[in-house]
Amino acid sequence: MKARRAHRCRLAVTLTLAMALGGCATAPPEASAPWVHAEVNRRLPPGAASTEPPAPLSDTALREALAQPLDADAAVRLALRQHPSVHARLHRLGVAEAEAWQALQWPNPGLSLGRLSQGGALSWEAGLHLDLVRLLMRPQRQRVESAKLQAERREAAAELLRWAHATRRAWVQAVAAQEAWRYQRQVMDAAEASAELARRMEAVGNFNALQRAREQTFLAEAALGLARAEQRRHQSRERLVRQLGLWGESVDALKLPDRLPPLPATPPPSAGLEARALRERLDIDAARWTLTQSQADADLVRGTRWVDALALGRNWHRGHDEPTETGWTLSLALPVFDGAGPRVARAQALQAQRLQELAALALQARSEVREADLRLQHAHDIARLHRDALLPLRQRIADEQLLRYNGMLTGVFELLADTRAQIQAVASTIDALEAYWLAQTDLDQALIGSPGASGAEPHAAPTASSSSPSHAAVTAPH
C-alpha cells in the first residue's frame, strides 16, 4: 500500500513538473509601435514630429487642424495620424510580434496512453515526453526571432517615412499648382483686357485684322493655360487629399498656403552625406538585422544537423495483478538518409546572399544620396538665377517699356511682347522653386531610406572613410 502511494506521489510530481515546464510561456516582446513612432519622429524635421502616437483624429480635432492653411510639416503630421494605411502597417507589425512570441514558446509536453490485452488479462501503459531539441535550442531560436522582429520594426518605420516623403512631395506640388493657377488667372484677365483693347483699336482703324488675330491668339493661349493650370491644381490637390486620408467635408475644408516657402540663401552642405546615409538609413539598418537573422539561422541549422529530433520520456506500465513498472525512454531520429547537408547548404547560401544584398544596398544608398544632392544643388542654382537675375530683368524691361509707351516712344506691340515674356519668366520661377523643394524632399528621404521599393525593412556605424560599399562598410549588429 505504501509502495502504491509512493508511486502515485512520484507520478504526481513528474506530471506537475512537466506541466510547469510546458506552461512557462515566454513573455511577449516589447511593443513595437512606440519604438517605430519614436524612430520615425527622430528622422523627421522637428516641425513634422508628433508627440502623440498615431491615432485617428476626432472630427473636432480634424476641423481644428484644417482651420488654418496647412504647411508641409503639419501635412506630414496629419498623414501619419490620419491615414488608414499607416495604421494598417502598424497592425501588420503587431502580427510580426505575435509570430515572434509564438515561436519562442516552450514546447508542450506529449502524453501517450495505451491499452493491451492478452486473453482476459488487461494492461495499461502511459508515457510523458518532452522535445529536448526545441528546448535546448531555444536560445538560438530566440536570437533568430529577435533579429527578425528588429528587421520588421525598421521596415515598418521605413515605410512610414516613405509615406511622409510622398505626403511632403504632394504638398509641394499642390501649393505650386495653386500658385501657378492663381497667377494664370491674372494672365487671363490681362489677356481679356488686351483682346478688348485690340477690338476697339481695330474698330477705329488703328489695328488691322492680323494684329487683332494675334491678340485673340494670345487670349486663346491664356485660356488654354488657365484650363491646364486648373486641371493640374485639381489633380495635385486630390493627390494630397489622398495622402492625408481626408474624405467628406474635410476635403473641402483643406486650406493651403498661397505660395511655397522662399528659396534659402544657400543649399545644405554636401560634406558627409554618404556616411550619414549609411549610418541612418533604415533600409540598411533592416538589412543588417536580416543578415544577423541569417547568421543565427545558419547556427541553428548547424546545431541541429545530426540530432534534429530528441525526446525524453517517462513511462508507466501496469499489468493485471502485477506491480507497476516504470522507466525512462530517450528517442531520437537517426541521420541515415537525411544528414541535413541540404539544410546546411541552404542556410550558408542564404547568409552569403544577405551579405551581398547588404553590400549592394550600401552601394545604392551612396549613389542615391549623391544623385539627390547634385539635383538639389543644381535646382538651387536654377531657382536663384530665376529669382535674382531673370525675373528682376524682365520686370525692369516691362517697367521701362511702360514708361516708353506712356511717353509715346514705343508701340503697343512691344509693350505686349514684353508683358508676355514677363509672364513666362514668372511661371518659370514658380516651376524652379517647386523643383528645388521637391529636390530637398528627395534628399531628405535618400538620407533616411530609399524613396523606392521597401528595403529589407539599431548597430554598428559604417566606415565613413570607405570609398566603396564593401562588406566592411556596413557591418551587422552584434
Wavefront OBJ file of the C-alpha trace (Angstrom):
o trace
v 0.000 0.000 0.000
v 2.834 2.336 0.905
v 4.599 1.487 -2.353
v 1.473 2.361 -4.288
v 1.115 5.720 -2.525
v 4.789 6.491 -3.153
v 4.320 5.616 -6.815
v 1.323 7.930 -7.063
v 3.282 10.706 -5.426
v 6.159 10.305 -7.884
v 3.673 10.283 -10.758
v 2.017 13.454 -9.499
v 5.359 15.202 -9.063
v 6.511 14.176 -12.533
v 3.286 15.373 -14.155
v 3.390 18.623 -12.209
v 6.981 19.361 -13.234
v 6.271 18.556 -16.876
v 3.197 20.765 -16.964
v 5.118 23.531 -15.204
v 7.884 23.355 -17.824
v 5.400 23.340 -20.652
v 3.418 26.177 -19.121
v 6.395 28.502 -18.750
v 5.250 30.738 -21.578
v 7.671 33.347 -22.788
v 6.691 36.916 -22.015
v 5.518 38.854 -25.092
v 8.158 41.077 -26.730
v 8.173 44.767 -26.051
v 5.541 46.606 -28.078
v 6.994 47.763 -31.395
v 4.621 50.619 -32.226
v 6.127 53.079 -29.673
v 9.623 52.267 -30.952
v 8.548 52.851 -34.557
v 6.829 56.106 -33.572
v 9.974 57.374 -31.823
v 12.258 56.279 -34.666
v 10.102 57.992 -37.290
v 9.956 61.211 -35.269
v 13.729 61.154 -34.782
v 14.244 61.236 -38.546
v 11.554 63.777 -39.413
v 12.162 67.538 -39.362
v 11.406 68.956 -35.883
v 8.220 70.634 -37.073
v 6.810 67.413 -38.511
v 7.459 65.267 -35.414
v 4.452 64.405 -33.268
v 4.489 63.861 -29.517
v 1.416 61.642 -29.702
v 1.340 58.103 -31.140
v -0.547 57.585 -34.419
v -4.277 57.618 -33.793
v -7.130 58.927 -35.971
v -8.228 62.419 -35.044
v -11.721 63.086 -33.829
v -13.989 65.194 -36.028
v -13.458 68.199 -33.770
v -9.679 67.837 -33.740
v -9.636 67.383 -37.516
v -11.648 70.553 -38.047
v -9.223 72.442 -35.805
v -6.249 71.056 -37.738
v -7.752 72.196 -41.037
v -8.909 75.590 -39.779
v -5.611 77.220 -40.829
v -3.629 76.788 -44.055
v -1.735 73.514 -43.834
v 2.041 73.818 -44.085
v 4.305 70.905 -45.099
v 5.148 69.773 -41.565
v 1.502 69.859 -40.493
v 0.569 67.833 -43.581
v 3.094 65.132 -42.635
v 1.837 65.013 -39.051
v -1.749 64.727 -40.225
v -0.979 61.992 -42.764
v 0.885 59.861 -40.214
v -2.002 60.133 -37.756
v -4.988 60.024 -40.024
v -4.404 57.674 -42.942
v -5.686 54.078 -42.575
v -2.657 52.693 -44.441
v -0.393 53.909 -41.631
v -2.485 52.133 -39.013
v -2.699 49.012 -41.173
v 1.104 48.904 -41.329
v 1.358 49.188 -37.555
v -1.169 46.378 -37.130
v 0.899 44.249 -39.512
v 3.817 44.885 -37.189
v 1.649 43.524 -34.383
v 1.215 40.352 -36.414
v 5.017 40.000 -36.586
v 5.228 40.481 -32.827
v 2.693 37.713 -32.250
v 4.549 35.360 -34.605
v 7.835 36.043 -32.799
v 6.156 35.428 -29.440
v 4.637 32.185 -30.699
v 7.967 30.890 -31.981
v 9.587 31.401 -28.566
v 7.036 29.462 -26.525
v 8.261 26.470 -24.542
v 7.409 23.128 -26.155
v 4.282 21.443 -24.870
v 4.814 18.026 -23.262
v 3.334 14.996 -25.002
v 1.173 12.394 -23.294
v 0.582 8.876 -24.619
v -1.863 6.208 -23.335
v -2.067 2.544 -24.342
v -4.295 -0.447 -23.521
v -3.127 -4.005 -24.197
v -4.988 -7.283 -23.763
v -3.712 -10.849 -23.557
v -6.510 -13.351 -23.231
v -8.637 -11.938 -20.483
v -5.795 -10.003 -18.904
v -5.524 -6.246 -19.492
v -2.535 -3.984 -19.090
v -2.147 -0.234 -19.287
v 0.724 1.928 -20.473
v 1.248 5.656 -20.066
v 4.031 7.904 -21.205
v 5.030 11.562 -20.836
v 7.697 13.026 -23.136
v 9.285 16.380 -23.908
v 11.032 17.649 -27.077
v 14.568 18.282 -25.849
v 15.918 19.697 -29.133
v 13.414 22.514 -29.200
v 14.045 23.176 -25.522
v 17.841 23.143 -25.772
v 17.934 25.239 -28.960
v 15.565 27.832 -27.562
v 18.324 30.492 -27.016
v 19.394 30.209 -30.659
v 15.787 30.360 -31.804
v 15.261 33.407 -29.643
v 18.183 35.110 -31.365
v 16.676 34.333 -34.772
v 13.247 35.686 -33.867
v 14.665 38.765 -32.158
v 16.672 39.706 -35.269
v 13.634 39.056 -37.455
v 11.458 41.328 -35.326
v 14.126 44.052 -35.270
v 14.275 43.992 -39.078
v 10.467 44.130 -39.271
v 10.404 47.167 -36.976
v 12.832 49.037 -39.179
v 10.977 48.057 -42.306
v 7.773 49.439 -40.802
v 9.488 52.693 -39.823
v 10.951 52.983 -43.334
v 7.507 52.556 -44.907
v 6.048 55.257 -42.663
v 8.880 57.600 -43.586
v 8.254 56.904 -47.269
v 4.618 57.843 -46.675
v 5.764 61.087 -45.038
v 8.058 61.741 -48.015
v 5.237 61.175 -50.507
v 2.983 63.483 -48.475
v 5.554 66.277 -48.471
v 6.038 65.923 -52.233
v 2.275 66.033 -52.758
v 2.080 69.178 -50.610
v 4.817 70.943 -52.605
v 3.131 70.068 -55.892
v -0.310 71.121 -54.659
v 0.877 74.516 -53.379
v 2.909 75.170 -56.540
v -0.050 74.227 -58.731
v -2.335 76.517 -56.735
v 0.138 79.405 -57.028
v 0.536 78.838 -60.776
v -3.244 78.680 -61.199
v -3.716 81.940 -59.303
v -1.123 83.664 -61.466
v -2.642 82.202 -64.624
v -5.951 83.804 -63.690
v -4.208 87.171 -63.627
v -2.734 86.396 -67.036
v -6.216 85.575 -68.293
v -7.569 88.877 -67.010
v -4.749 90.731 -68.754
v -5.305 88.780 -71.983
v -9.015 89.597 -71.958
v -8.262 93.291 -71.455
v -5.676 93.174 -74.249
v -8.117 91.468 -76.614
v -10.798 94.021 -75.829
v -8.328 96.852 -76.482
v -7.368 95.240 -79.803
v -11.034 95.000 -80.783
v -11.588 98.684 -80.078
v -8.404 99.741 -81.869
v -9.449 97.718 -84.900
v -12.842 99.394 -84.780
v -11.272 102.851 -85.035
v -8.775 101.738 -87.669
v -5.600 101.577 -85.528
v -5.341 97.755 -85.724
v -5.607 95.591 -88.764
v -7.089 92.094 -88.858
v -3.671 90.445 -88.482
v -2.832 92.410 -85.391
v -6.159 91.639 -83.775
v -5.819 87.940 -84.647
v -2.517 87.911 -82.818
v -4.180 89.295 -79.693
v -7.006 86.814 -79.986
v -4.405 84.067 -80.221
v -2.827 85.336 -77.017
v -6.247 85.248 -75.364
v -6.859 81.689 -76.544
v -3.430 80.609 -75.313
v -4.108 82.255 -71.952
v -7.433 80.429 -71.716
v -5.694 77.155 -72.568
v -3.017 77.831 -69.944
v -5.680 78.564 -67.352
v -7.509 75.324 -68.168
v -4.303 73.338 -67.823
v -3.443 75.112 -64.572
v -6.927 74.341 -63.280
v -6.523 70.680 -64.191
v -3.126 70.451 -62.523
v -4.434 72.234 -59.428
v -7.313 69.774 -59.001
v -5.156 66.708 -59.639
v -2.366 67.738 -57.282
v -4.837 68.737 -54.580
v -6.593 65.379 -54.874
v -3.264 63.557 -54.553
v -2.572 65.479 -51.378
v -6.056 64.727 -50.046
v -5.438 61.051 -50.737
v -2.115 61.124 -48.900
v -3.696 62.842 -45.910
v -6.553 60.348 -45.698
v -9.272 63.007 -45.870
v -12.811 62.436 -47.044
v -16.265 64.021 -46.832
v -16.440 67.591 -45.579
v -12.752 67.622 -44.647
v -11.825 67.546 -48.364
v -13.405 70.953 -48.951
v -12.109 72.254 -45.600
v -8.478 71.733 -46.609
v -6.655 75.058 -46.991
v -3.171 75.538 -48.415
v -0.719 78.463 -48.220
v -0.719 80.984 -51.042
v 2.845 80.193 -52.093
v 5.794 77.934 -51.461
v 8.423 78.829 -48.844
v 11.091 81.212 -50.159
v 14.335 79.899 -51.562
v 17.020 79.636 -48.842
v 20.197 81.639 -49.255
v 22.345 78.541 -49.674
v 21.597 74.834 -50.142
v 22.547 72.333 -47.416
v 26.249 71.370 -47.394
v 27.234 68.208 -49.226
v 30.005 67.056 -46.894
v 29.432 63.776 -45.093
v 26.142 62.885 -46.751
v 27.187 59.381 -47.820
v 28.449 58.443 -44.364
v 25.284 59.862 -42.820
v 23.114 57.798 -45.142
v 24.971 54.574 -44.312
v 24.608 55.397 -40.646
v 20.955 56.437 -40.585
v 19.109 54.744 -43.431
v 16.511 52.367 -42.096
v 16.602 50.026 -45.075
v 20.325 49.442 -44.471
v 19.654 49.012 -40.767
v 16.965 46.444 -41.528
v 19.313 44.648 -43.930
v 21.891 44.389 -41.164
v 19.356 42.715 -38.916
v 18.272 40.430 -41.745
v 21.904 39.379 -42.103
v 22.037 38.735 -38.364
v 18.913 36.619 -38.667
v 20.521 34.600 -41.467
v 23.626 34.050 -39.352
v 21.504 32.871 -36.433
v 19.524 30.597 -38.766
v 22.761 29.052 -40.011
v 23.946 28.482 -36.436
v 20.627 26.851 -35.565
v 20.795 24.521 -38.571
v 24.369 23.542 -37.788
v 23.462 22.962 -34.134
v 20.719 20.506 -35.062
v 22.454 18.963 -38.042
v 22.908 15.495 -36.540
v 20.147 15.457 -33.952
v 17.016 17.340 -35.019
v 14.561 15.175 -33.081
v 15.285 14.169 -29.485
v 12.629 13.408 -26.900
v 12.921 12.388 -23.245
v 10.023 10.461 -21.757
v 8.775 8.823 -18.589
v 6.803 5.556 -18.990
v 4.471 3.584 -16.730
v 3.251 0.044 -17.364
v 0.758 -1.796 -15.196
v -0.442 -5.314 -15.911
v -3.216 -7.375 -14.394
v -2.358 -8.253 -10.793
v 1.211 -7.128 -11.392
v 3.162 -4.290 -9.814
v 3.531 -1.118 -11.897
v 6.673 -0.885 -13.984
v 8.298 2.496 -14.503
v 11.187 3.722 -16.590
v 12.683 6.373 -18.839
v 12.911 6.488 -22.614
v 15.067 8.515 -24.947
v 14.141 8.676 -28.617
v 16.000 10.356 -31.435
v 15.999 10.442 -35.208
v 18.886 8.661 -36.891
v 20.527 10.729 -39.677
v 20.728 7.765 -42.047
v 19.035 9.107 -45.179
v 18.991 12.841 -44.468
v 22.233 14.114 -42.998
v 20.988 17.739 -43.106
v 23.508 18.582 -45.827
v 20.933 20.392 -47.992
v 19.672 22.393 -44.998
v 23.176 23.476 -44.054
v 23.997 24.405 -47.657
v 20.784 26.402 -47.949
v 21.479 28.300 -44.724
v 25.031 29.118 -45.809
v 23.911 30.242 -49.264
v 21.187 32.422 -47.755
v 23.704 34.001 -45.390
v 26.041 34.785 -48.285
v 23.106 36.183 -50.278
v 22.116 38.532 -47.437
v 25.692 39.759 -47.140
v 25.860 40.611 -50.844
v 22.430 42.252 -50.720
v 23.624 44.433 -47.856
v 26.686 45.481 -49.858
v 24.508 46.214 -52.909
v 22.123 48.270 -50.787
v 25.034 50.307 -49.425
v 26.207 50.988 -52.981
v 22.706 52.052 -53.992
v 22.380 54.310 -50.956
v 25.613 56.118 -51.757
v 24.533 56.681 -55.350
v 21.034 57.850 -54.399
v 22.403 60.392 -51.950
v 24.934 61.736 -54.457
v 22.254 61.988 -57.142
v 19.772 63.699 -54.830
v 22.419 66.143 -53.596
v 23.513 67.075 -57.137
v 19.901 67.586 -58.143
v 19.365 69.837 -55.129
v 22.492 71.906 -55.812
v 21.517 72.418 -59.463
v 17.896 73.161 -58.551
v 19.065 75.830 -56.096
v 21.306 77.434 -58.722
v 18.499 77.472 -61.283
v 15.915 78.852 -58.859
v 18.360 81.513 -57.639
v 19.062 82.640 -61.228
v 15.340 82.911 -61.892
v 14.758 84.857 -58.678
v 17.805 87.140 -58.702
v 18.522 87.623 -62.405
v 15.853 86.675 -64.918
v 12.731 87.858 -63.066
v 14.144 91.283 -61.990
v 15.416 91.896 -65.513
v 12.037 91.059 -67.037
v 10.343 93.334 -64.510
v 12.755 96.149 -65.296
v 12.187 95.741 -69.039
v 8.422 95.789 -68.514
v 8.645 98.952 -66.394
v 10.867 100.690 -68.967
v 8.562 99.696 -71.808
v 5.569 101.049 -69.893
v 7.339 104.385 -69.411
v 8.199 104.498 -73.099
v 4.650 103.608 -74.038
v 3.254 106.347 -71.808
v 5.704 108.746 -73.448
v 4.568 107.552 -76.866
v 8.113 106.347 -77.629
v 7.091 102.753 -78.349
v 4.062 100.957 -79.584
v 1.582 98.633 -78.013
v 3.111 95.643 -79.817
v 6.411 95.996 -77.991
v 4.608 96.503 -74.674
v 2.509 93.367 -75.118
v 5.514 91.310 -76.232
v 7.441 92.240 -73.089
v 4.400 91.518 -70.961
v 4.198 88.009 -72.372
v 7.906 87.467 -71.746
v 7.434 88.587 -68.150
v 4.548 86.153 -67.776
v 6.748 83.307 -68.927
v 9.507 84.394 -66.522
v 7.126 84.341 -63.544
v 5.806 80.896 -64.488
v 9.355 79.570 -64.874
v 10.298 80.994 -61.457
v 7.407 79.161 -59.812
v 8.426 75.921 -61.535
v 12.063 76.360 -60.469
v 11.096 76.935 -56.840
v 8.884 73.855 -56.923
v 11.756 71.810 -58.365
v 14.034 72.956 -55.546
v 11.661 71.940 -52.745
v 10.982 68.603 -54.428
v 14.741 68.019 -54.653
v 15.120 68.943 -50.984
v 12.413 66.443 -50.067
v 14.080 63.722 -52.141
v 17.451 64.340 -50.482
v 15.896 64.136 -47.024
v 14.343 60.815 -47.948
v 17.543 59.469 -49.508
v 19.333 60.117 -46.217
v 16.887 58.061 -44.136
v 15.629 55.413 -46.563
v 15.140 54.555 -50.176
v 12.302 56.546 -51.833
v 11.529 53.483 -53.972
v 10.694 49.915 -53.039
v 10.829 48.656 -49.465
v 14.223 47.672 -48.252
v 14.876 44.625 -46.178
v 12.868 46.897 -43.549
v 19.721 49.855 -34.454
v 24.004 48.713 -34.756
v 27.390 49.383 -35.698
v 28.204 52.552 -37.571
v 29.530 52.124 -41.104
v 33.030 53.108 -42.042
v 32.742 56.740 -43.028
v 36.015 56.823 -44.905
v 35.301 53.806 -47.068
v 35.383 54.650 -50.743
v 33.223 51.742 -51.842
v 30.306 49.828 -50.283
v 32.388 46.841 -49.319
v 31.280 44.304 -46.752
v 33.175 46.188 -44.073
v 31.317 49.401 -44.829
v 28.022 48.111 -43.454
v 28.597 45.769 -40.560
v 25.951 43.617 -38.965
v 24.731 44.433 -35.442
v 26.162 42.493 -32.557
l 1 2 3 4 5 6 7 8 9 10 11 12 13 14 15 16 17 18 19 20 21 22 23 24 25 26 27 28 29 30 31 32 33 34 35 36 37 38 39 40 41 42 43 44 45 46 47 48 49 50 51 52 53 54 55 56 57 58 59 60 61 62 63 64 65 66 67 68 69 70 71 72 73 74 75 76 77 78 79 80 81 82 83 84 85 86 87 88 89 90 91 92 93 94 95 96 97 98 99 100 101 102 103 104 105 106 107 108 109 110 111 112 113 114 115 116 117 118 119 120 121 122 123 124 125 126 127 128 129 130 131 132 133 134 135 136 137 138 139 140 141 142 143 144 145 146 147 148 149 150 151 152 153 154 155 156 157 158 159 160 161 162 163 164 165 166 167 168 169 170 171 172 173 174 175 176 177 178 179 180 181 182 183 184 185 186 187 188 189 190 191 192 193 194 195 196 197 198 199 200 201 202 203 204 205 206 207 208 209 210 211 212 213 214 215 216 217 218 219 220 221 222 223 224 225 226 227 228 229 230 231 232 233 234 235 236 237 238 239 240 241 242 243 244 245 246 247 248 249 250 251 252 253 254 255 256 257 258 259 260 261 262 263 264 265 266 267 268 269 270 271 272 273 274 275 276 277 278 279 280 281 282 283 284 285 286 287 288 289 290 291 292 293 294 295 296 297 298 299 300 301 302 303 304 305 306 307 308 309 310 311 312 313 314 315 316 317 318 319 320 321 322 323 324 325 326 327 328 329 330 331 332 333 334 335 336 337 338 339 340 341 342 343 344 345 346 347 348 349 350 351 352 353 354 355 356 357 358 359 360 361 362 363 364 365 366 367 368 369 370 371 372 373 374 375 376 377 378 379 380 381 382 383 384 385 386 387 388 389 390 391 392 393 394 395 396 397 398 399 400 401 402 403 404 405 406 407 408 409 410 411 412 413 414 415 416 417 418 419 420 421 422 423 424 425 426 427 428 429 430 431 432 433 434 435 436 437 438 439 440 441 442 443 444 445 446 447 448 449 450 451 452 453 454 455 456 457
l 458 459 460 461 462 463 464 465 466 467 468 469 470 471 472 473 474 475 476 477 478
